[in-house]
Amino acid sequence: MKAGKSVPKSIDEYISRFSPDVQHTLEELRMAIRKAAPEAEEKISYQMPTFALKGNLVHFAAFKNHIGFYPVPSGIEAFRKELAPFIKGKGTVQFPLNEPVPYDLVKKIVIFRTRENLAKKKQAGRSAG
């Protein structure tokens, strides 16, 4: 994100702050997430585009040389083998801007995270009842 800018109020506003080529990649990533979790809410959380359904599913953000993708540690653990070239930390995946983003893998991770959040919510409902 460009220095000196206020926190974006929407994913559209966030994406608009980048160059056209980065905007295209961000929109493609957004569409892949939307296809995998059509019921998810779009919002800005931690100053990043976020999809939420019964809690945060995934976050993403653009940087100088990569797109950061944050499916929480469980999302990375479940797909560790496929994500190995991109893992940069416990909860961080980095897709280099000069390489294709593995959108099919992103969709699988989002579906996994959706199921995980829904199962947690269902379990919490049982505990409270």
Secondary structure, 3 states (H helix, E strand, C coil): CCCCCCCCCCHHHHHHCCCHHHHHHHHHHHHHHHHHCCCCEEEEECCEEEEECCCEEEEEEECCCEEEEECHHHHHHHCHHHHCCCEEECCEEEEECCCCCCHHHHHHHHHHHHHHHHHHHHHHHHHHC
